[in-house]
Amino acid sequence: MNEVGVIDWGIVGAGHIAHRFAQGLAHVRDARLARVWSRRTESVAAFVQRHGGEGCGSFDDLLASDIDAVYIATLNDSHAGYARAALAAGKHVLCEKPATLNAGELRAVLETARVSRRLFMEAMKPPFFPLYRTLCEHLRRDPIGPVGLVRAGCSVANVPAEHPSFSLDTGGGALLDIGVYEMFLAVDWLGAPLDVQTFGRIGASGVDTFASVHSRHEAGIAQLFCGLDLDGKGDALLAGPHGYVWIHEKWWNPVRATVSYAGGRVVELNVPFEGGGLNYETAHFCELIRAGELESPIMTHEKSLRMISMLDAARSALGLVFPGE
C-alpha cells in the first residue's frame, strides 16, 4: 500500500466485466485503479482513457509494478494461470467466477495462495449485496426455520453466437458462466453437496447450452437450471418449515425479496445497490487485505471448492470436457 490504507489495484483483462469492476472501484473508499493489462493493446488504451490508471505492456510488467491486488477479468480458461502467477508474485488476487475450470486447478491455486501467504477470493458478488446481507440478518431475527430447499435458475436466449459463452476452447457454457451462481446459492444455504444429478444438452459449439441440476446437500435439496438457448426467469426460492423466501429477478444482483411465513404474514425487503454492485465484494476484499487475512469468512475457499465440485459433476454427466483436461 503506497499510502496509508490505500489499496492499489491492477486489472488483468479489459472486457465488459473489467469495465464493471473499474466502475465499482470508484465507489470503494481508499482503493484506486493503478495498472491495466490485456492481450489487446488497443483495449488497454481505451480502458485507461475511460477509467484512469496506467496501461502495462505485458502481464509481467503489471506484476512487477507496486500494485497490492489483482482482479482477474479474463476468459475462464486463463483464470488459474493468471491467479497462480499473481499470487507467486506477492499480489492478492480477486478472481472472477468461475475461479478455475475444475477442482484440480482450484486446489493448485489455493496451494499457491497458502505458500505465498496472499489473499485469494473468488469474485462471487451476491453475498455482499445489501439486500442479501439484509435478508440474512432478517432471517436470523425472524426465521423461517432451517432452509431445506433452494430453487434457482436463469436462462438467457439472446446471447450472440460469437460470445465466449459458446467457446469450448476458453471454458464457456451455461454451467460455468451462469450455473456457478446457482451453485453458490445451493452451497451457501445447504452446505456441501452429497449427490449431483444433471440433465442437459450440448450445442453445436461443444459447450452446454442448457442444464438442469438436482443436488442433495448436507441440509437439503437444490433444484437449479441454467441455459443459453431458452428465456428463463432469474429468481430464487429458499424454503424452510415455517415459510419461504422469494428473491426476485435478477436474484444474483438482488434488490427485492419477499418473505412469506406459514401463518400468512408477509415481509417485503427492498434494498437497492449502488456502483453496479461489484464494489461491495471489492470493499470486503480490501478490508481483508488491511486486516492481514488470507481468506474471506464469507466467500471461503471451501465454498469455492464445493461449487466447482458441483460444476465438475454436472459437466461429467453431460460428457463436457474442456481442451487440456
Buried (B, 14 or more C-beta within 10 A) or exposed (E): BEEEEBBBBBBBBBBEBBBBBBBBBBBBEBBBBBBBBBEEEEBBBBBBEEBBBBBBEEBEBBBEBEBBBBBBBBBBBBBBBBBBBBBBBEBBBBBBBBBBBBBEBBBBBBEBBBEBEBBBBBBBBBBBBBBBBBBEEBBEEEBBEEBBBBBBBBBBEEBEEEEBBBBBBBBBBBBBBBBBBBBBBBBBBBBBBEEBEBEBEBBEBBBBBBBBBBBBBEBBBBBBBBBBBEEBEBBBBBBBEEBBBBBBBBBBBBBBBBBBBEEEEEBEBEBEBEBBBBBBBBBBBBBBBEEEBBBBEBBBBEBBBBBBBBBBBBBEBBEBEBEEE
